[in-house]
Amino acid sequence: MNRYITAYYLDEEDLLKGLGHLKAKGLEIMDVLTPFPVHGVDKALNMRRSRLTRVAFIAGVVGATLGFGFQAWVFTVDYPINIGGKPFFAVPSFMPVTFELTVLFAAFAMVIAFFVSNKLGPAAKAVIHDERITDDRFLVVVKVGDGEGEENIKEIELALAEAGAEGITLKV
């Protein structure tokens, strides 16, 4: 059974102060949902840097290598044609296709990596914690252990209230 407590803040500054207070209390924050990016949330939650840039770089290198290599092979080995006295291995003429394949491979790889890492897709089930989190609320989701009793839940709710949270709700 997956139990958690949700609480919302009405202001982003209150959210950051509340996150610091909750981390000091030792509570495990599962997620923070905001209507727009809030600078400082990633540092407050000790989130590591995204690996999406590495995926884009690797896919871009693969795309560039395939594009350049395929053109070099076609124009030098498979079908060499002398066009206007141009050499068979004319690197400047390979650059547009190489650049386009670099961008294409990087873009597709980033989209696929984003969907895979966030477990999104046709079978993904959306969890809506609060209907207004996309409008004007900043929601904090705090983990509650399966074996924890009412006393511990009350302590977590009290810590959230001390941190300035509103609308504290236990979800099962």
N, C-alpha and C positions, 0 to 999 in steps of 0.2 A: 504494500500500500504506500502510495506516494503522497505525503502530507507536507503542506507548506503554508506559510502565512504571507498574505499580501498587505501592503500598506502604501498609501500614496502621499506625495508631497505636492503642494501647489506652486512651488517656486524652485528653480534649479539651484540657487544658493543654499536653500534649506536642505535640498537633497544631498548636496556635497557635504554639508555639516553633519547631516544625519548618517551618511555612510561612514564618515570618520568615527562618529560615536558608536555605531554598530560594530565596526571592526575593532574598536577598543574594548568592547564588551565580549568579543570573541564569537560573535554570531556568524554563521556561514550564510553568506549572501549568494543565492543561486543566480539571480538575474536582476537587471535594472532596465526598465522599459521607459523610454522617453519619446515625446512627440517630435523632438529634433535633437541633433547631436549636442551633448553637453561636454564641454572640455573639462577634463579632470576626472571623469568617471572611470576611465581605464586605469589611471594611476591609483585611484581610491580602491579599486577592486584587484589591483596587482595583476592586470591582464597582460599577457605577453604580446609581442608584436605579431601582426598577421604574416602568414607565410604565403599570401597570395602574390606578393611581388616576386618571390622566388619561382613560383609556378609560371608566372608570366615571362620571366627571363629565360627559363629553361625551354618553354614552348617557343619563344621567339627565336632562340638559337637553333632549335630543331627546324623551325619553318625556314629560317634563312639558309641553313645548311642544305635542306632539301631543295629549296628553290634554286640556289646557286649551283648545287651539284647536278641537278637535273638539266639545267640549261647548258652547263659546261659539257655534260655527256652528250646531249643531243647535238650541239653545234660543233663538237670536235670529233666524236666517235661515230655516232649513229647516222647522222645526216648532215655532213659538212657541205655547205654550199657557200661559194664565194659570192658575196653580195656587195657589189660596189667596191671591191678591193679591200674590204674589211677583213681583218684576221679572223680565223675560226674561233679563237679564244679571246673574244672582245669583252673584257670585264666591265667597262662602263655601260655597255648595252644590257648587261645582266642585272644592273642595280635596281631598276624600277620593279621588276618582278620579285627580286629578292626582298626588297623593302615591303612590298605588299603582302608577301607570304609571312614575313616576320610579324607584321601587325595582325594578320588574320589568325595565325596560330596562337599568338599571345592572347588575343581577345576571346577566342573560343575556349582556350584552356582556362582563363580566369572565370568565365561564366560557368563552365562545368565544375571547376574546383569550388566556386562559391556555393553552388547548389548541393554538391556532395558534402562539403564541410558543415553546412547548415541543415542538412537532412531535409532539403526541400525537394519537391517533385510532385508528380501526380497523386501519389498515395500519402502525401504528408497531411497530418491532421493538425489543424490550427488550434492552439489553446488561447482563449481570450480570457485574460485575468480580470479585466475591467473594461467596460465599453468606452470609457472616455480617455484611455491612455494615449490615443492618437490625437486628441484635441487639446487638452490642457492639464493633464496630470502626469506626474513622474512616479512610476510604480517601482517598488522594491519587493522582491520575492525572497523570503528568508526560509531556509530549510528547517523542517522540524523532523527529528528522527522518529522512526516507526515505534520504537519502544518508549518514547518519552511520555510521561504522564501529564496530567492537567497542571501540576505545579510548574513544570518546565515551560509549558505553553504560556502560562500566565506570566512567567518571568520574561519570555521573549516579547510578549505583547507589551509588558511594562517598559522594557528596553526600547521598543519602537516608539511608544508614547513619549518617553523621555527624549528621544531623538527628534521629536517634533512631527512624527508621522500622523496622518489622519486616516480614517476609514480602514482600520486594521481588521482583517478578515482571515479566519482559518479555512483553508481549502483542502478538500480530500480528493 
